[in-house]
Amino acid sequence: MHKLKNELKQPAKETNRTPKLIRIKSVIELTGISKSYVYDLSTRNLFPKSIQLVPGGTSVAWVESEVLAWIDSRIVSRDAEDLKHTTQ
């Protein structure tokens, strides 16, 4: 779990392209989790932080690659847990 928190604090690693920002609707579609749970996880540093689109505004977005990396980390965590149970 601690490793996941550290990974989420890393800046987006994009290669030769501009990071793509996605709004909450796309985050929900990609992750399958609810809007309120996205914000809850983000507040608890368990999900990538949103970016304020306009200083002083209320619109936010997420860096797509960070959300995709979070999804990948959940898959890795699941697979590690499965491996742990099969070797016992």
DSSP file (Angstrom, degrees, kcal/mol; ACC not computed):
  #  RESIDUE AA STRUCTURE BP1 BP2  ACC     N-H-->O    O-->H-N    N-H-->O    O-->H-N    TCO  KAPPA ALPHA  PHI   PSI    X-CA   Y-CA   Z-CA
    1    1 A M     >        0   0    0      0, 0.0     4,-1.7     0, 0.0     3,-0.1   0.000 360.0 360.0 360.0 -43.3    0.0    0.0    0.0
    2    2 A H  H  >  +     0   0    0      1,-0.2     4,-1.8     2,-0.2     5,-0.2   0.885 360.0  54.6 -61.4 -38.8    2.8    2.4    0.9
    3    3 A K  H  > S+     0   0    0      1,-0.2     4,-2.2     2,-0.2    -1,-0.2   0.887 104.4  54.7 -61.5 -39.4    4.4    1.8   -2.5
    4    4 A L  H  > S+     0   0    0      1,-0.2     4,-1.9     2,-0.2    -1,-0.2   0.909 105.4  52.4 -61.6 -43.2    1.2    2.8   -4.2
    5    5 A K  H  X S+     0   0    0     -4,-1.7     4,-0.8     1,-0.2    -1,-0.2   0.910 110.0  48.8 -59.9 -42.3    1.0    6.1   -2.4
    6    6 A N  H >< S+     0   0    0     -4,-1.8     3,-0.6     1,-0.2     4,-0.4   0.883 108.9  52.9 -65.7 -38.1    4.6    6.9   -3.5
    7    7 A E  H >< S+     0   0    0     -4,-2.2     3,-1.1     1,-0.2    -1,-0.2   0.866 104.7  55.6 -64.9 -35.5    3.8    6.0   -7.1
    8    8 A L  H 3< S+     0   0    0     -4,-1.9    41,-0.3     1,-0.2    -1,-0.2   0.723 100.5  59.5 -71.3 -20.3    0.8    8.3   -7.2
    9    9 A K  T << S+     0   0    0     -4,-0.8    -1,-0.2    -3,-0.6    -2,-0.2   0.595  84.0 100.8 -83.8 -10.4    3.0   11.3   -6.2
   10   10 A Q  S <  S-     0   0    0     -3,-1.1     3,-0.1    -4,-0.4    -3,-0.0  -0.491  81.2-109.5 -74.6 142.7    5.2   10.9   -9.2
   11   11 A P        -     0   0    0      0, 0.0    -1,-0.1     0, 0.0    -2,-0.1  -0.280  47.6 -80.1 -66.8 159.6    4.5   13.3  -12.1
   12   12 A A        -     0   0    0      1,-0.1     2,-0.9     7,-0.0    52,-0.0  -0.352  39.6-141.8 -60.6 135.5    3.0   11.9  -15.3
   13   13 A K        +     0   0    0     -3,-0.1     2,-0.4     2,-0.0    -1,-0.1  -0.846  30.2 170.5-103.6  98.2    5.6   10.3  -17.5
   14   14 A E        -     0   0    0     -2,-0.9     2,-0.7     3,-0.1     4,-0.0  -0.854  24.9-143.6-107.9 143.3    4.6   11.1  -21.0
   15   15 A T  S    S-     0   0    0     -2,-0.4     3,-0.1     1,-0.1    -2,-0.0  -0.916  73.0 -33.9-112.8 110.6    6.9   10.4  -24.0
   16   16 A N  S    S+     0   0    0     -2,-0.7     2,-0.3     1,-0.1    -1,-0.1   0.763 117.2  87.8  54.7  32.3    6.9   13.0  -26.7
   17   17 A R  S    S-     0   0    0      3,-0.0    -1,-0.1     0, 0.0    -3,-0.1  -0.993  82.2-100.4-153.5 156.0    3.3   13.9  -26.3
   18   18 A T        -     0   0    0     -2,-0.3    -3,-0.1     1,-0.1     0, 0.0  -0.568  47.9-105.1 -74.8 133.6    1.2   16.3  -24.3
   19   19 A P        -     0   0    0      0, 0.0     2,-0.5     0, 0.0    -1,-0.1  -0.335  34.5-127.7 -58.7 139.3   -0.5   14.7  -21.3
   20   20 A K        -     0   0    0     -3,-0.0    44,-3.2     2,-0.0     2,-0.4  -0.783  16.8-147.6 -92.6 129.6   -4.2   14.2  -22.0
   21   21 A L  E     -A   63   0A   0     -2,-0.5     2,-0.4    42,-0.2    42,-0.2  -0.810  14.3-166.5 -96.5 135.9   -6.6   15.6  -19.3
   22   22 A I  E     -A   62   0A   0     40,-3.1    40,-3.0    -2,-0.4     2,-0.1  -0.939  13.5-129.1-124.3 147.1   -9.8   13.7  -18.7
   23   23 A R    >>  -     0   0    0     -2,-0.4     4,-1.9    38,-0.2     3,-0.7  -0.321  38.1 -90.8 -88.2 173.2  -12.9   14.9  -16.9
   24   24 A I  H 3> S+     0   0    0     36,-0.4     4,-2.8     1,-0.3     5,-0.2   0.826 122.2  60.1 -56.6 -37.5  -14.8   13.0  -14.1
   25   25 A K  H 3> S+     0   0    0      1,-0.2     4,-2.1     2,-0.2    -1,-0.3   0.916 108.5  44.5 -59.0 -42.9  -17.1   11.2  -16.6
   26   26 A S  H <> S+     0   0    0     -3,-0.7     4,-2.7     2,-0.2    -1,-0.2   0.874 111.0  53.9 -69.0 -36.9  -14.2    9.6  -18.4
   27   27 A V  H  X S+     0   0    0     -4,-1.9     4,-2.5     2,-0.2     5,-0.3   0.929 109.9  47.9 -61.2 -44.9  -12.6    8.7  -15.0
   28   28 A I  H  X S+     0   0    0     -4,-2.8     4,-2.7     1,-0.2     5,-0.2   0.915 112.7  48.5 -61.7 -43.9  -15.8    6.9  -14.0
   29   29 A E  H  < S+     0   0    0     -4,-2.1    -2,-0.2    -5,-0.2    -1,-0.2   0.896 114.4  45.6 -64.6 -40.4  -16.0    5.1  -17.3
   30   30 A L  H  < S+     0   0    0     -4,-2.7    -2,-0.2     1,-0.1    -1,-0.2   0.894 125.3  29.5 -69.5 -40.1  -12.3    4.0  -17.1
   31   31 A T  H  < S-     0   0    0     -4,-2.5    -2,-0.2    -5,-0.2    -3,-0.2   0.762  90.1-135.9 -95.3 -27.7  -12.4    2.9  -13.5
   32   32 A G     <  +     0   0    0     -4,-2.7     2,-0.3    -5,-0.3    -3,-0.1   0.622  64.6 121.4  77.5  12.4  -16.0    1.8  -12.9
   33   33 A I        -     0   0    0     -6,-0.3    -1,-0.3    -5,-0.2    -2,-0.2  -0.756  66.6 -97.2-108.2 159.2  -16.1    3.5   -9.6
   34   34 A S     >  -     0   0    0     -2,-0.3     4,-2.2    -3,-0.1     5,-0.2  -0.213  27.5-113.8 -74.3 161.2  -18.5    6.3   -8.6
   35   35 A K  H  > S+     0   0    0      1,-0.2     4,-2.1     2,-0.2     5,-0.2   0.919 117.0  49.4 -57.1 -47.8  -17.8   10.0   -8.6
   36   36 A S  H  > S+     0   0    0      1,-0.2     4,-2.2     2,-0.2    -1,-0.2   0.871 110.6  50.3 -64.6 -35.5  -17.9   10.3   -4.9
   37   37 A Y  H  > S+     0   0    0      2,-0.2     4,-3.0     1,-0.2     5,-0.2   0.857 106.2  55.7 -72.2 -34.0  -15.6    7.4   -4.4
   38   38 A V  H  X S+     0   0    0     -4,-2.2     4,-2.3     2,-0.2    -2,-0.2   0.951 112.1  43.2 -58.0 -49.4  -13.1    8.9   -6.9
   39   39 A Y  H  X S+     0   0    0     -4,-2.1     4,-2.4     2,-0.2    -2,-0.2   0.883 113.6  52.0 -65.9 -38.3  -13.0   12.1   -4.8
   40   40 A D  H  X S+     0   0    0     -4,-2.2     4,-1.7     2,-0.2    -2,-0.2   0.947 112.0  44.9 -62.7 -49.4  -12.8   10.1   -1.6
   41   41 A L  H  <>S+     0   0    0     -4,-3.0     5,-3.2     1,-0.2     6,-0.7   0.895 113.0  51.7 -61.7 -40.4   -9.9    8.0   -2.8
   42   42 A S  H ><5S+     0   0    0     -4,-2.3     3,-1.6    -5,-0.2    -1,-0.2   0.909 107.4  52.0 -63.6 -42.5   -8.1   11.1   -4.1
   43   43 A T  H 3<5S+     0   0    0     -4,-2.4    -1,-0.2     1,-0.3    -2,-0.2   0.849 110.5  49.0 -61.4 -34.8   -8.6   12.9   -0.8
   44   44 A R  T 3<5S-     0   0    0     -4,-1.7    -1,-0.3    -5,-0.2    -2,-0.2   0.242 117.5-113.8 -90.5  13.3   -7.0    9.9    1.0
   45   45 A N  T < 5S+     0   0    0     -3,-1.6    -3,-0.2     2,-0.1   -37,-0.2   0.802  88.5 114.5  58.6  32.3   -4.0    9.9   -1.5
   46   46 A L  S   <S+     0   0    0     -5,-3.2    -4,-0.2    -6,-0.2    -5,-0.1   0.304  74.3  39.2-109.5   5.1   -5.2    6.5   -2.9
   47   47 A F  S    S-     0   0    0     -6,-0.7    -2,-0.1    -5,-0.2    -1,-0.1  -0.977 103.1 -79.1-149.1 151.2   -6.0    7.8   -6.3
   48   48 A P        -     0   0    0      0, 0.0     2,-0.1     0, 0.0    -2,-0.1  -0.197  52.4-110.6 -54.7 143.9   -4.3   10.4   -8.6
   49   49 A K        -     0   0    0    -41,-0.3    14,-0.4     1,-0.1     2,-0.1  -0.445  29.8-118.7 -73.9 148.0   -5.0   14.0   -7.7
   50   50 A S        -     0   0    0     12,-0.1     2,-0.5    -2,-0.1    12,-0.2  -0.405  20.7-128.2 -80.4 164.6   -7.1   16.1  -10.0
   51   51 A I  E     -B   61   0B   0     10,-3.5    10,-1.8    -2,-0.1     2,-0.5  -0.960  16.8-124.4-115.9 130.5   -5.8   19.3  -11.6
   52   52 A Q  E     -B   60   0B   0     -2,-0.5     8,-0.2     8,-0.2     6,-0.1  -0.633  18.9-155.6 -73.9 123.7   -7.7   22.6  -11.4
   53   53 A L  S    S+     0   0    0      6,-2.7    -1,-0.2    -2,-0.5     7,-0.1   0.852  78.4  25.9 -73.8 -34.9   -8.3   23.6  -15.0
   54   54 A V  S >  S-     0   0    0      5,-0.6     3,-2.9    -3,-0.1    -1,-0.2  -0.996  94.1-107.0-130.3 128.0   -8.6   27.4  -14.3
   55   55 A P  T 3  S+     0   0    0      0, 0.0     3,-0.1     0, 0.0    -2,-0.0  -0.307 108.8   9.2 -54.0 127.6   -7.0   29.1  -11.3
   56   56 A G  T 3  S+     0   0    0      1,-0.3     2,-0.1     2,-0.0    -3,-0.0   0.368 109.5 114.6  83.0  -5.7   -9.8   29.9   -8.8
   57   57 A G    <   -     0   0    0     -3,-2.9    -1,-0.3     2,-0.1    -5,-0.0  -0.256  68.1-131.3 -90.0 179.9  -12.3   27.9  -10.8
   58   58 A T  S    S+     0   0    0     -3,-0.1     2,-0.3    -2,-0.1    -1,-0.1   0.509  70.6 106.0-109.8  -8.3  -14.2   24.7   -9.9
   59   59 A S        +     0   0    0     -5,-0.1    -6,-2.7    -7,-0.0    -5,-0.6  -0.574  46.6 178.5 -78.1 132.8  -13.5   22.6  -13.0
   60   60 A V  E     -B   52   0B   0     -2,-0.3   -36,-0.4    -8,-0.2     2,-0.3  -0.884  10.9-177.6-130.4 163.2  -11.0   19.8  -12.6
   61   61 A A  E     -B   51   0B   0    -10,-1.8   -10,-3.5    -2,-0.3     2,-0.3  -0.933  19.3-126.9-149.0 169.5   -9.6   17.0  -14.7
   62   62 A W  E     -A   22   0A   0    -40,-3.0   -40,-3.1    -2,-0.3     2,-0.6  -0.891  29.1-106.8-120.5 152.7   -7.2   14.1  -14.2
   63   63 A V  E >>  -A   21   0A   0    -14,-0.4     4,-1.8    -2,-0.3     3,-0.9  -0.709  29.6-142.9 -77.7 119.8   -4.1   13.2  -16.2
   64   64 A E  H 3> S+     0   0    0    -44,-3.2     4,-2.7    -2,-0.6     5,-0.2   0.875  97.2  54.7 -54.3 -44.0   -5.2   10.1  -18.2
   65   65 A S  H 3> S+     0   0    0    -45,-0.3     4,-2.1     1,-0.2    -1,-0.3   0.836 106.8  52.1 -63.4 -31.3   -1.8    8.3  -17.9
   66   66 A E  H <> S+     0   0    0     -3,-0.9     4,-1.9     2,-0.2    -1,-0.2   0.890 110.4  47.5 -70.1 -39.1   -2.0    8.6  -14.1
   67   67 A V  H  X S+     0   0    0     -4,-1.8     4,-2.2     2,-0.2    -2,-0.2   0.920 113.0  48.6 -66.6 -43.3   -5.5    7.1  -14.0
   68   68 A L  H  X S+     0   0    0     -4,-2.7     4,-2.4     1,-0.2    -2,-0.2   0.882 110.3  51.6 -64.1 -38.0   -4.4    4.3  -16.4
   69   69 A A  H  X S+     0   0    0     -4,-2.1     4,-2.3    -5,-0.2    -1,-0.2   0.875 108.0  52.6 -65.1 -36.9   -1.3    3.7  -14.2
   70   70 A W  H  X S+     0   0    0     -4,-1.9     4,-1.8     2,-0.2    -2,-0.2   0.922 109.1  49.1 -63.3 -44.0   -3.6    3.5  -11.1
   71   71 A I  H  X S+     0   0    0     -4,-2.2     4,-1.8     1,-0.2    -2,-0.2   0.933 111.1  49.9 -60.5 -46.0   -5.7    0.9  -12.9
   72   72 A D  H  X S+     0   0    0     -4,-2.4     4,-2.5     1,-0.2    -1,-0.2   0.888 107.7  54.3 -59.5 -39.4   -2.5   -1.1  -13.8
   73   73 A S  H  X S+     0   0    0     -4,-2.3     4,-2.3     1,-0.2    -1,-0.2   0.849 105.9  52.4 -65.4 -33.4   -1.4   -0.9  -10.1
   74   74 A R  H  X S+     0   0    0     -4,-1.8     4,-2.3     2,-0.2    -1,-0.2   0.885 109.9  48.8 -68.0 -37.9   -4.7   -2.4   -9.0
   75   75 A I  H  X S+     0   0    0     -4,-1.8     4,-2.7     2,-0.2    -2,-0.2   0.923 111.8  48.5 -66.4 -44.7   -4.2   -5.3  -11.5
   76   76 A V  H  X S+     0   0    0     -4,-2.5     4,-2.4     1,-0.2    -2,-0.2   0.909 111.5  50.4 -61.1 -42.7   -0.7   -5.8  -10.2
   77   77 A S  H  X S+     0   0    0     -4,-2.3     4,-2.1     2,-0.2    -1,-0.2   0.916 111.3  48.3 -62.2 -43.9   -1.9   -5.8   -6.6
   78   78 A R  H  X S+     0   0    0     -4,-2.3     4,-2.5     1,-0.2    -2,-0.2   0.930 112.3  48.3 -61.1 -46.3   -4.6   -8.3   -7.4
   79   79 A D  H  X S+     0   0    0     -4,-2.7     4,-2.3     1,-0.2    -2,-0.2   0.871 110.6  51.0 -65.1 -37.4   -2.2  -10.6   -9.2
   80   80 A A  H  X S+     0   0    0     -4,-2.4     4,-2.1     2,-0.2    -1,-0.2   0.889 111.0  49.1 -65.8 -39.1    0.3  -10.4   -6.4
   81   81 A E  H  X S+     0   0    0     -4,-2.1     4,-1.9     2,-0.2    -2,-0.2   0.902 110.9  49.7 -67.0 -41.4   -2.4  -11.3   -3.9
   82   82 A D  H  X S+     0   0    0     -4,-2.5     4,-1.8     1,-0.2    -2,-0.2   0.909 111.1  49.6 -62.0 -41.9   -3.5  -14.2   -6.1
   83   83 A L  H  X S+     0   0    0     -4,-2.3     4,-1.4     1,-0.2    -2,-0.2   0.890 108.1  53.7 -64.9 -39.7    0.1  -15.4   -6.3
   84   84 A K  H  < S+     0   0    0     -4,-2.1     4,-0.3     1,-0.2    -1,-0.2   0.901 110.8  46.4 -61.2 -41.6    0.5  -15.2   -2.5
   85   85 A H  H >< S+     0   0    0     -4,-1.9     3,-0.6     1,-0.2    -1,-0.2   0.822 110.5  52.0 -72.7 -31.2   -2.6  -17.3   -2.0
   86   86 A T  H 3< S+     0   0    0     -4,-1.8    -1,-0.2     1,-0.2    -2,-0.2   0.728 107.6  52.4 -79.4 -20.0   -1.6  -20.0   -4.5
   87   87 A T  T 3<        0   0    0     -4,-1.4    -1,-0.2     1,-0.2    -2,-0.2   0.458 360.0 360.0 -93.4  -0.9    1.9  -20.5   -3.0
   88   88 A Q    <         0   0    0     -3,-0.6    -1,-0.2    -4,-0.3    -2,-0.1   0.466 360.0 360.0 -90.3 360.0    0.6  -21.0    0.5
